[in-house]
Every structure is written in structure tokens, then in C-alpha cells.
Amino acid sequence: MQIPFASSPRSSLGVEWELELVDRETRQLRAGATEILTELSPDGEHPKAKQELLESCVEVITGVCTTVAEATADLAGTVEVVREAADRRGLGLMCSGTHPTSDWATQQISPKERYQQLVEQMQHMARQLQIFGVHVHVGVQAPEKVMPIVNALTAYVPHLLALSASSPYWIGNDTGLASARSKVFEQLPTAGLPYQLPDWPAFEAYMDTQIKTGTIASIKEVWWDIRPHPVYGTVELRICDGLPTLHEVGMVAAIGQCLVETFDREIDKGYTLPTPKGWVVRENKWRAARYGLDAEIIVGEDDRVVPVREALVELVQELAPTAERLGCTEELSRVLGVLETGASYQRQRAVAAASGGDLTAVVDSLLREFAENAPTAMPVLVGEPGAPGAV
């Protein structure tokens, strides 16, 4: 099976941001996506606002961008028109990997045929996908580069997941995880970490088997944490939890763009990109999902264990020259700010603790962060007792 790859300009950028529609009175997720999208584009599908699985979610997407600043400005423009339409319906917008209190069993599924078929096939596993993420597409020129880049990127799964983790709560309960979303999503048989395939023909062979055997109907149904997107000509990073602020979205977009650009240039220089051991990638993802920024992760060929905070500081330093060349130095530097103020899962727990465990206050803080494009300013206890790397 041959899968055409639509070559893209190197390091071109696209971002997708899944937004929650929240009833301003109850603070619960509420359906409204079809109404909003019909209002915005009565004669067809809106080019930059899309339906997702749940009627309580609208996904906003960019066009093809060159810089992170261009991408975030593009998102901001679409968010504003969605916000106005949502506001007329008593709905607020926010983004987090999971809603702190809403029960997935109360949610309406999108009428879109694709999602109806998904629920019919996956049943309970699809119905409970009350989760929200950020996806970053980075352009690649040639298919022979794609799988080496995907494989090399898996070493950075814990960095991106720990930094973006925003789903400590599930249906009103603290899961004890930094990212419950990542564990809920990987229950789907074609989701989770990518298979470390050596080249494009191996990817084509894998997809051929999946389609011939009836596992999937199209390659769109393979939801790896990092995957090729042949139609767009990109590598797509899907590992991140939903992020509450546009500044944080720009931050992970900068990391993704810089990493892919770095690997692309190394291939051009004749280097062979490293492929981390599969069991290390799996273990590191779990550590990041469980402990977030307090995780200790396994790195290097000698399997050293280092705090993910230290690894993130080193990553910012390593990517700094690439960020300067791509014009995203400011966005990349926000990583250091998150290490100081706390990731979203930490901020949410801090709000809950300050509110006597009231998760409605957490929802209010997420609505406020989204509206103000700024994290909640309150002290965060860095380090979880008993966690690897706790202080």
C-alpha cells in the first residue's frame, strides 16, 4: 500500500486547540458545538473551527504558519469569534486535559458520522473520551525523514507531557495523576505511543495491514501520541494535555517546531537520529503522567535517571539557537516560567486546596486563566511526598 506524503515547507507550523464549552451557571460541560459552528458557518464547515467527539467541545485550528507567533495570533482570532458565539449561549471557554467534575456519561456525542461510527465500534472506550488536548503539526519535506523524526521525538514524550499535564481530576475525584487524560486516551487500541518503525515503507506496510484486516477504515484512525500526517505533510505531536492559556500553547508549539527543525537538519547533515528504547519511552510516559514535573526520567544510552525539571532546562538551552533562528525564543523561554509558577495540574490542586477542596473553584480558575491568558497566581508546592524527585 502506497501512502502519498504531501511535502510541506520545512518547519511550517499548524496548531489545534480543543476547547471546552462550560455552562457559566453550573460550571459543567454543556453541549453547544453544533449550534455555535452552524452560526459561524451556516453554509458549510468553518475552516478554522471544527467539531470534535463531544458536543461540549470546539476545536480551533490554524492555517499553515511560519512562526509560533503567527500561529498563536491565528488561534486568537478564531477563539474570539467562538467566544462571542458561546457567550450568547451562556457558555464559557476553557481548556484542560479533563474537566474537573463533569461526568462523561452526561455528555452528548457529536452527530458527525465519523464520531457516531467511532462510538459504535469502540463503545465504552469511546464514550468516556471526555478529554481535551493540544496538537502541534510541523512540516517535513520528504517521507523518508518522517519515521526517523517520529522515533527520535519519542525521547521527549515525558518533557512535553509533564510540562502540559492538566488533568489531575476525573469526575470530581483526584486521580493522583498529573495527566489522567493520557491514560484514558491510550485505552483505544490504536492510540498511545507510536510503533518505532524504521522507515516510510514500514509505515505503509503497517497501515496496509491495519486497513486490510478491518482494524481501521483509514489512517486517520491511528491516534498515536506522535504520528505522521501524510495529508498535511507533517509530523504531529499529540502527547500534550489541553493547555489553559494561549501562552502555554505557544510554548509547546515552540518546543515541537524546534525539535523537528533540529532533527531535520541533522538528517541533512548525514547523521542517523537516535531511537530510544521502547521500554524506556513507555516508562518515561508513565512517570510523567503520574508525577508531572516531579518525575525523574530515564535518559541517554547509559539509562541515567534525572529530574524532568533538569531535563527541561537542558532542553531549553539546547534548542535556544534553533529557537532564535525560527523566531520563537520568547515562547520557548516560557518553559522556565512554568517551572517557577507550576504546570496546570499543580495550579488546579493549589486552587482546590485553598478552596477547601471545592472543584467549582478550580473550574472558575481555568475559565479565568483562559480569558486572561495568564496562569493563576498562587503559591504551588513543588514536589509530591513520595514521588521521584520530590523535595
C-alpha positions as CSV (number, residue, x, y, z in Angstrom):
1,M,0.0,0.0,0.0
2,Q,1.5,3.3,-1.1
3,I,0.6,6.4,1.1
4,P,1.4,9.7,-0.7
5,F,3.1,12.2,1.6
6,A,2.3,15.8,0.8
7,S,5.6,17.5,1.2
8,S,5.5,20.7,3.4
9,P,7.9,23.6,3.7
10,R,10.4,22.6,6.4
11,S,9.3,23.6,9.9
12,S,6.0,25.1,8.8
13,L,3.6,25.0,11.7
14,G,0.0,24.2,12.5
15,V,-1.7,24.0,15.9
16,E,-5.0,22.5,17.1
17,W,-6.6,23.5,20.4
18,E,-9.6,21.6,21.8
19,L,-11.8,24.0,23.9
20,E,-14.3,23.0,26.5
21,L,-17.8,24.6,26.5
22,V,-18.8,25.3,30.1
23,D,-22.1,26.4,31.4
24,R,-21.4,29.6,33.3
25,E,-24.1,28.8,36.0
26,T,-23.4,25.1,36.7
27,R,-19.7,25.1,35.7
28,Q,-20.4,21.8,34.0
29,L,-19.7,20.9,30.4
30,R,-22.7,21.6,28.2
31,A,-23.5,20.8,24.5
32,G,-23.3,23.7,22.1
33,A,-20.8,22.9,19.4
34,T,-23.2,22.3,16.6
35,E,-25.2,25.5,17.3
36,I,-22.0,27.6,17.5
37,L,-20.4,26.2,14.4
38,T,-23.7,26.5,12.4
39,E,-23.9,30.1,13.4
40,L,-20.3,30.8,12.4
41,S,-20.6,29.0,9.1
42,P,-24.2,28.3,8.1
43,D,-23.3,27.2,4.6
44,G,-20.7,24.6,5.4
45,E,-17.8,23.7,7.6
46,H,-15.8,26.5,9.2
47,P,-12.2,26.5,8.0
48,K,-10.7,27.1,11.5
49,A,-13.3,25.8,14.0
50,K,-14.3,22.2,14.0
51,Q,-16.5,19.7,15.8
52,E,-14.9,17.0,18.0
53,L,-16.3,13.8,19.5
54,L,-18.3,15.7,22.2
55,E,-20.9,18.4,21.7
56,S,-19.3,20.3,24.5
57,C,-16.0,20.8,22.6
58,V,-15.0,23.0,19.7
59,E,-11.6,22.6,18.2
60,V,-9.9,25.7,16.8
61,I,-7.1,25.2,14.3
62,T,-4.6,27.4,12.5
63,G,-3.8,27.7,8.9
64,V,-0.3,26.9,7.7
65,C,2.0,29.2,9.6
66,T,5.7,30.0,9.6
67,T,6.3,31.1,13.2
68,V,4.8,30.4,16.6
69,A,3.7,34.0,16.9
70,E,1.8,33.7,13.7
71,A,0.1,30.5,14.8
72,T,-0.9,31.9,18.2
73,A,-2.3,35.1,16.6
74,D,-4.3,32.9,14.2
75,L,-5.7,30.9,17.1
76,A,-6.6,34.0,19.0
77,G,-8.6,35.4,16.1
78,T,-10.7,32.2,15.9
79,V,-11.1,31.9,19.6
80,E,-12.6,35.4,19.7
81,V,-15.4,34.6,17.3
82,V,-16.1,31.2,19.0
83,R,-16.1,33.1,22.4
84,E,-18.7,35.6,21.2
85,A,-21.0,32.8,19.9
86,A,-20.5,30.8,23.1
87,D,-21.2,33.8,25.3
88,R,-24.6,34.4,23.7
89,R,-25.5,30.9,24.9
90,G,-24.3,31.3,28.4
91,L,-21.2,29.3,27.8
92,G,-17.6,30.0,28.8
93,L,-14.4,28.6,27.2
94,M,-11.6,26.9,28.9
95,C,-9.1,24.2,28.2
96,S,-7.7,21.4,30.4
97,G,-6.9,17.8,29.8
98,T,-10.1,16.8,31.7
99,H,-13.0,18.7,33.2
100,P,-12.6,18.5,37.0
101,T,-16.2,17.5,37.7
102,S,-18.3,16.7,34.7
103,D,-19.3,13.1,34.1
104,W,-18.7,11.7,30.6
105,A,-22.0,9.7,30.8
106,T,-23.9,13.0,30.7
107,Q,-22.3,14.2,27.5
108,Q,-23.8,14.3,24.0
109,I,-21.9,12.8,21.2
110,S,-21.4,14.9,18.0
111,P,-23.9,14.0,15.2
112,K,-21.0,13.8,12.8
113,E,-21.0,10.4,11.2
114,R,-17.3,9.8,11.8
115,Y,-17.8,10.1,15.6
116,Q,-21.0,8.1,15.6
117,Q,-19.1,5.2,13.9
118,L,-16.3,5.5,16.4
119,V,-18.7,5.1,19.3
120,E,-20.4,2.2,17.6
121,Q,-17.0,0.4,17.2
122,M,-15.3,1.3,20.4
123,Q,-18.4,1.5,22.7
124,H,-17.4,2.4,26.3
125,M,-13.9,3.3,25.4
126,A,-15.1,6.0,23.0
127,R,-18.0,7.3,25.2
128,Q,-15.6,8.1,28.1
129,L,-13.3,10.2,25.9
130,Q,-14.2,13.4,27.8
131,I,-10.6,14.6,27.3
132,F,-9.0,17.6,25.6
133,G,-5.6,18.2,24.1
134,V,-3.3,20.4,22.0
135,H,-1.8,19.1,18.8
136,V,1.2,20.6,17.0
137,H,2.0,19.9,13.3
138,V,5.4,20.6,12.0
139,G,6.1,20.4,8.2
140,V,8.5,17.9,6.8
141,Q,9.7,17.9,3.2
142,A,10.2,14.2,2.4
143,P,8.6,11.0,3.6
144,E,12.0,9.3,4.2
145,K,12.6,11.7,7.0
146,V,9.3,11.2,8.8
147,M,9.8,8.0,10.7
148,P,13.3,8.7,11.9
149,I,12.0,12.1,13.2
150,V,8.9,10.4,14.9
151,N,11.2,7.8,16.6
152,A,13.6,10.5,17.8
153,L,10.8,12.6,19.2
154,T,9.6,9.8,21.4
155,A,12.5,10.6,23.8
156,Y,10.7,13.9,24.5
157,V,7.3,12.5,25.4
158,P,7.9,12.9,29.1
159,H,9.1,16.5,28.7
160,L,6.0,17.6,26.8
161,L,3.6,15.6,28.9
162,A,5.0,16.8,32.3
163,L,5.0,20.4,31.1
164,S,1.4,20.3,29.7
165,A,-0.2,18.0,32.3
166,S,-3.5,19.5,33.3
167,S,-5.8,16.6,34.2
168,P,-5.5,15.6,37.8
169,Y,-9.3,15.3,38.3
170,W,-11.8,12.8,36.8
171,I,-15.5,13.2,37.6
172,G,-14.9,15.0,40.8
173,N,-12.1,12.9,42.1
174,D,-8.4,13.5,42.4
175,T,-6.8,10.6,40.4
176,G,-3.4,11.1,41.9
177,L,-2.0,11.6,38.4
178,A,-0.8,14.7,36.8
179,S,-2.3,13.6,33.5
180,A,-5.3,11.3,33.7
181,R,-6.1,12.3,30.1
182,S,-3.1,10.5,28.7
183,K,-4.1,7.2,30.4
184,V,-7.7,7.5,29.4
185,F,-6.9,8.1,25.7
186,E,-4.4,5.2,25.4
187,Q,-7.1,2.7,26.1
188,L,-8.1,3.0,22.5
189,P,-6.4,0.2,20.6
190,T,-4.8,2.5,18.0
191,A,-3.8,5.3,20.5
192,G,-0.8,5.7,22.7
193,L,2.8,5.6,21.9
194,P,3.8,5.1,18.2
195,Y,5.4,1.9,17.0
196,Q,9.1,2.6,16.3
197,L,9.0,1.8,12.5
198,P,12.3,2.2,10.7
199,D,11.2,4.0,7.5
200,W,8.2,5.1,5.4
201,P,7.8,1.7,3.6
202,A,7.4,0.1,7.1
203,F,4.8,2.7,8.0
204,E,2.9,1.9,4.7
205,A,3.1,-1.8,5.5
206,Y,1.7,-1.3,9.0
207,M,-1.2,0.8,7.7
208,D,-1.9,-1.7,4.9
209,T,-2.3,-4.5,7.5
210,Q,-4.5,-2.3,9.7
211,I,-6.8,-1.5,6.8
212,K,-6.9,-4.9,5.2
213,T,-7.7,-6.6,8.5
214,G,-10.5,-4.2,9.3
215,T,-8.8,-2.7,12.3
216,I,-9.2,0.8,10.9
217,A,-11.0,2.3,7.9
218,S,-8.4,5.0,7.3
219,I,-5.1,6.2,8.6
220,K,-6.9,9.0,10.4
221,E,-8.0,6.4,13.0
222,V,-4.4,5.8,14.2
223,W,-4.1,8.3,17.1
224,W,-0.5,7.9,18.2
225,D,1.0,10.4,20.6
226,I,3.3,11.3,17.8
227,R,2.4,10.4,14.3
228,P,2.9,11.2,10.6
229,H,0.1,13.1,8.9
230,P,0.6,12.3,5.2
231,V,-2.3,14.6,4.0
232,Y,-0.7,17.7,5.7
233,G,2.9,16.6,5.1
234,T,3.7,16.9,8.8
235,V,4.8,15.2,11.9
236,E,2.0,15.7,14.5
237,L,2.7,15.8,18.2
238,R,-0.4,14.8,20.1
239,I,1.0,14.0,23.5
240,C,0.1,17.3,25.2
241,D,-2.8,17.7,27.6
242,G,-5.1,20.6,26.9
243,L,-3.5,23.9,28.0
244,P,-5.4,26.7,29.7
245,T,-3.6,29.7,28.2
246,L,-2.6,30.7,24.7
247,H,0.9,31.5,26.1
248,E,1.3,27.8,27.1
249,V,0.0,26.6,23.7
250,G,2.7,28.7,22.1
251,M,5.3,27.3,24.4
252,V,4.7,23.6,23.4
253,A,4.4,24.7,19.8
254,A,7.9,26.2,20.0
255,I,9.3,23.0,21.5
256,G,7.7,20.9,18.7
257,Q,8.9,23.2,15.9
258,C,12.4,23.5,17.3
259,L,12.8,19.7,17.8
260,V,11.6,18.8,14.3
261,E,13.7,21.5,12.8
262,T,16.8,20.2,14.7
263,F,16.2,16.6,13.6
264,D,15.5,17.6,10.0
265,R,18.8,19.5,9.8
266,E,20.7,16.6,11.4
267,I,19.4,14.2,8.7
268,D,20.5,16.7,6.0
269,K,24.0,16.6,7.6
270,G,24.1,12.8,7.2
271,Y,23.5,11.9,10.9
272,T,21.4,9.0,12.0
273,L,18.8,10.1,14.5
274,P,18.7,8.2,17.8
275,T,15.7,5.8,18.5
276,P,15.2,5.4,22.3
277,K,14.5,2.0,23.7
278,G,10.8,1.3,23.6
279,W,10.5,0.2,27.2
280,V,12.3,3.4,28.3
281,V,9.8,5.6,26.3
282,R,6.9,3.7,27.9
283,E,8.2,4.0,31.4
284,N,9.0,7.7,31.0
285,K,5.5,8.4,29.7
286,W,4.1,6.7,32.8
287,R,6.4,8.7,35.1
288,A,5.4,12.0,33.5
289,A,1.7,11.1,33.6
290,R,1.9,10.1,37.3
291,Y,4.3,12.7,38.7
292,G,4.3,15.5,36.2
293,L,7.1,18.0,36.8
294,D,8.2,16.0,39.9
295,A,9.1,12.9,37.7
296,E,12.5,11.5,37.3
297,I,13.0,10.2,33.8
298,I,15.5,7.8,32.1
299,V,17.8,9.4,29.6
300,G,20.8,8.6,27.5
301,E,22.3,5.3,26.3
302,D,23.5,4.6,29.8
303,D,19.9,4.9,31.2
304,R,20.7,7.7,33.7
305,V,17.9,9.0,35.8
306,V,17.4,12.7,36.0
307,P,14.6,15.0,37.2
308,V,12.4,16.1,34.3
309,R,12.8,19.7,35.5
310,E,16.6,19.4,34.9
311,A,15.9,17.8,31.5
312,L,13.6,20.6,30.6
313,V,16.1,23.3,31.5
314,E,18.7,21.5,29.4
315,L,16.3,21.2,26.5
316,V,15.6,24.9,26.5
317,Q,19.4,25.6,26.4
318,E,19.9,23.1,23.6
319,L,17.1,24.4,21.5
320,A,17.9,28.1,22.1
321,P,19.9,28.6,18.8
322,T,17.2,26.9,16.8
323,A,14.5,29.0,18.5
324,E,16.4,32.2,17.7
325,R,16.6,31.1,14.0
326,L,12.9,30.3,14.0
327,G,11.8,33.4,15.9
328,C,10.3,31.6,18.9
329,T,12.9,32.4,21.7
330,E,10.2,34.1,23.8
331,E,7.8,31.2,23.5
332,L,10.4,28.6,24.3
333,S,11.6,30.6,27.4
334,R,8.1,30.2,28.9
335,V,9.2,26.7,29.9
336,L,11.3,28.2,32.6
337,G,8.3,30.3,33.8
338,V,6.1,27.2,34.1
339,L,8.9,25.5,36.2
340,E,8.6,28.5,38.5
341,T,4.8,29.0,38.7
342,G,3.7,25.4,38.3
343,A,2.1,23.4,35.5
344,S,-1.7,23.4,35.2
345,Y,-2.2,20.3,37.3
346,Q,-0.3,21.9,40.1
347,R,-2.2,25.1,39.9
348,Q,-5.5,23.3,39.9
349,R,-4.6,21.4,43.0
350,A,-3.4,24.6,44.7
351,V,-6.8,26.2,44.0
352,A,-8.6,23.2,45.3
353,A,-6.5,23.2,48.5
354,A,-7.1,26.9,49.0
355,S,-10.8,26.4,48.5
356,G,-11.3,23.6,50.9
357,G,-11.5,21.0,48.1
358,D,-14.1,22.9,46.1
359,L,-13.6,21.9,42.5
360,T,-16.0,24.5,41.2
361,A,-13.3,27.0,42.2
362,V,-10.9,25.0,40.0
363,V,-13.3,25.4,37.0
364,D,-13.5,29.1,37.7
365,S,-9.7,29.4,37.8
366,L,-9.5,27.6,34.4
367,L,-12.1,29.9,32.9
368,R,-10.2,32.9,34.3
369,E,-6.8,31.7,33.0
370,F,-8.2,31.1,29.5
371,A,-9.9,34.6,29.5
372,E,-6.9,36.4,30.8
373,N,-4.2,34.3,29.1
374,A,-2.3,34.1,32.4
375,P,-1.8,31.3,35.0
376,T,-3.5,31.6,38.4
377,A,-1.1,33.5,40.6
378,M,-0.9,31.4,43.8
379,P,1.9,29.5,45.5
380,V,2.5,26.0,44.3
381,L,4.1,23.2,46.4
382,V,6.7,21.8,44.2
383,G,7.3,18.2,44.9
384,E,4.9,15.5,46.0
385,P,5.9,13.5,49.1
386,G,7.0,10.1,48.0
387,A,7.3,11.0,44.3
388,P,10.6,10.5,42.4
389,G,12.3,13.9,42.5
390,A,10.1,15.3,45.3
391,V,11.6,18.0,47.5
